[in-house]
Amino acid sequence: MSQFPSEQLLTFATVLSEGTLEAAARMLHITPSAVSQRLKALEQSTGRVLLQRSNPTLATEAGEVVLRLARQVGQLEADAGKELGLDGGQPQLVLPIVVNADSLAVWFLKALAQVPGSLNVTFDLHRDDEQHSTSLLRSGTVMAAVTATPEPVQGCRVESLGIMRYLPVAAPTFVERWFPGLPKGLDGAALNAAPTVDFDRKDTYQWAFVQSVINAEGRPVPERKGPRHYVPASQDFGDAIRLGLGWGLIPEVQCGPDIADGRLIELAPEQPFDVPLYWQRWRTASSALDTLSETVRRVSAQYLRQS
């Protein structure tokens, strides 16, 4: 008898994706008691506690291993059903993916829109900083990621997508107040003292840019001084800068028109901030992941700089 019956794996993955046993029961069209029994049987067969019974439910360290297996089995079953012509009666395959906010706003949704409908998949998008997104691959929460990490996560393969170029910009009124000497060059100390717009507390790009400016001046980097606004949405982040709350780094494709018409001023035209992006996906053979990866590769090339 299999140690990992597919119905138990499906139930386990559904509980984690839906957040509660009751929600998973509704999704699977079974009773909460049946969900609980399947989970108990799975934990007994593995000899491990797999779920933290919190709200929402979370996988334990052992549960993350089983979640990866559950995702892989579900993916393989969906692919086999499609090849056998049985997919008409099968539930849609869910592809969980983690993407950084700027890629999501600039190009990633356009890529998803070009995935053929005949693939019969739905997308479960997770948003996280590209410097931290691989943790969701390791845990089995997602099958693929847009990430800034070139080293492949165990069980994954990685390929370069290109470079997301960011430009340091601010509104004209902000520049007039905080950078009056800008026509002669950007001063690192003034940049450090000026209000900054950060996406969230994981966002280190503005500070990294300050450090690069001060390093280029040949001076030691001081502590970070300026006040920070946190605006965790791509469009709102750009709007906060356009309205003069602070300076920040905006993707070139988003701020180029504003620079051209004078609504934004580029603070350091000779000093863009480049972030290489990579696509990491499970190595498991899958026609769905193959098609998604080809589409991501093709569409990203239209928006990212190629090295």
Order of alpha helices (4+ residues) and beta strands (2+ residues): alpha-alpha-alpha-beta-beta-alpha-beta-alpha-beta-alpha-beta-beta-alpha-alpha-beta-alpha-beta-alpha-beta-alpha-beta-beta-alpha
